[in-house]
Every structure is written in structure tokens, then in C-alpha cells.
């Protein structure tokens, strides 16, 4: 927390440290994450806009998911990552 004091600001730092001293780790981290959320959102706003697809899988099997991802990319016309195609193709 002390290493990011300058970025958090005095109020957020104080509140985060008070929460940590009270063994309220969750609240302490919420104060720290507030800074990181703002920074992340700012970074996203500077990047090129891309479309994001949500995919749901019926299994947690990595090989099955990988094959389904390759099929998805092939159907959508997007390029799938070549190392993935090489390994599972």
C-alpha cells in the first residue's frame, strides 16, 4: 500500500491502512482496487475498440475448449492463434 501511496492519494491510503490494521483485508483491498480499476478503465479507453464475444462451454476440459475455440474462430472469419492450431490441429 505504501508503495502506491502517490497513486492512491492520502485519503485512500489512510483508509486502506486503517482497514488493514483492523484486519479488514477485503475493505483494504477495495480501496487499492479502486485505483487500479480507474487506471485499467483509462487504459481501455485509449485502446482500439474491439468486439468481445462471450462463449459458454459445457465442460472444463482444456482440449475440448481449445477445439471449440478454433471452430468458433474459423466460423467467424477471425484468425485463430496459429500456435493453438498447430498444437491441436
Buried (B, 14 or more C-beta within 10 A) or exposed (E): BEEBBEEBBEEBBBBBBEBBEEEEEEBBBBBBEBBEEEEEEEEEEEEEEEEEEEEEEEEEEEEEBBBBBBEEBEEEEEEBEEEBBEEEE
